[in-house]
Amino acid sequence: MEFTAKQIADLIGGKVEGNENATVHTFAKIEEGAEGAISFLSNPKYTQHIYDTKSSIVLVNNDLQLEHPVKTTLIRVENAYECVAKLMQLYASTLPRKKGISERACISESAKIGEDCYVGAFAVIGDNAVIGDRCVIYPNTVIGDKVQMGDDCNIYANVTIYERCKLGNNVTIHSGSVIGADGFGFAPNTEGYNKIPQLGIVCIEDDVEIGANTCIDRSTMGQTIIHKGVKLDNLIQVAHNVEIGENTVMSAQVGIAGSTKIGSWCMFGGQVGLAGHIHIGDKTFLGAQSGVPGNIKGNETLIGTPPMEPKAYFKSQAVFRKLPDMYKQLNELAKEVKALKGE
């Protein structure tokens, strides 16, 4: 399918500069542009590419100031990044969806599969599982007994969803993820450790996306809860009885210990670690590799271990680099004081 610059501008509320009849049929990064492609520019680091890109159309922010004329057609919008995401979502919605049940899938007779679903080869769906309409379950995925899944879910290859877990509508889980494995619960005794049975479940609400090889453990009792709109990157560990608030996002390798409660609209950078049994308030922003040992009230931007305001953190790091020299100077001063005292 092809779209003109005018059609795109009308769709996203933009203003065309150049040929409003320029057409595109694909997407490309601005530095790798090609004829018939649409690109976007939102990061100032890539501004130089606007002058030589071969893309037919480029989305730019309204406040972009050009130093030279450009060959491409521009569409000015309030937020180019947000608009290109909207266009890509629209494009993805036009792509054909997989449908049908593979003869090589293993589906329990007591399972219920909704309309227009796809179940790939060697996928397993357990006893009394309920799958909603228009769900896509890729090969080698295992859906355990009594799992409940809403409509329009996408479960990629090699995902495992343990028994009794619940998924809402429009949930996406990428390959290799495990939902509902046992939480890490062991009671020490004189001979080793007694396993504490993990009797709860994982509950994932609507519009959640979970990256590849992420693990979300079932609760000891009750539920581990991932609320509506949460986005988790690859390689994240969510321990038992954790609760993650609506629209919170986390980058790769975040680790959350058991029974921690995280508020809504939080953003965690890569490799953030949170201790167990703490509370993180709404709109907490944690920089990469922050280590969090205690509660955070919310509405804060923090970094480091323990987390502190960015300005204080970077000042501390500047002092930290000077510690070896400061230590040497301190020893020299100590020797001088002893000499002055005649010791």
QUIZIMO-V563125 format. One record per run of one state. SS is the DSSP state (A for helix, B for strand, O for the rest). FROM is the first residue (numbers start at 1). LEN is the number of residues. If there is no record, write none. Layout:
BEGIN
((SS & FROM & LEN) (SS & FROM & LEN))
END
This chain:
BEGIN
((O & 1 & 2) (B & 3 & 2) (A & 5 & 8) (O & 13 & 2) (B & 15 & 3) (O & 18 & 5) (B & 23 & 2) (O & 25 & 1) (B & 26 & 2) (O & 28 & 2) (A & 30 & 3) (O & 33 & 4) (B & 37 & 5) (O & 42 & 2) (A & 44 & 8) (O & 52 & 5) (B & 57 & 5) (O & 62 & 11) (B & 73 & 5) (O & 78 & 2) (A & 80 & 15) (O & 95 & 5) (B & 100 & 2) (O & 102 & 4) (B & 106 & 2) (O & 108 & 4) (B & 112 & 2) (O & 114 & 4) (B & 118 & 2) (O & 120 & 4) (B & 124 & 2) (O & 126 & 4) (B & 130 & 2) (O & 132 & 4) (B & 136 & 2) (O & 138 & 4) (B & 142 & 2) (O & 144 & 4) (B & 148 & 2) (O & 150 & 4) (B & 154 & 2) (O & 156 & 4) (B & 160 & 2) (O & 162 & 4) (B & 166 & 2) (O & 168 & 4) (B & 172 & 2) (O & 174 & 4) (B & 178 & 4) (O & 182 & 4) (B & 186 & 4) (O & 190 & 2) (B & 192 & 4) (O & 196 & 5) (B & 201 & 4) (O & 205 & 4) (B & 209 & 2) (O & 211 & 4) (B & 215 & 3) (O & 218 & 5) (B & 223 & 4) (O & 227 & 4) (B & 231 & 2) (O & 233 & 4) (B & 237 & 2) (O & 239 & 4) (B & 243 & 2) (O & 245 & 4) (B & 249 & 2) (O & 251 & 4) (B & 255 & 2) (O & 257 & 4) (B & 261 & 2) (O & 263 & 4) (B & 267 & 2) (O & 269 & 4) (B & 273 & 2) (O & 275 & 4) (B & 279 & 2) (O & 281 & 3) (B & 284 & 3) (O & 287 & 4) (B & 291 & 2) (O & 293 & 3) (B & 296 & 1) (O & 297 & 3) (B & 300 & 4) (O & 304 & 4) (B & 308 & 2) (A & 310 & 32) (O & 342 & 2))
END
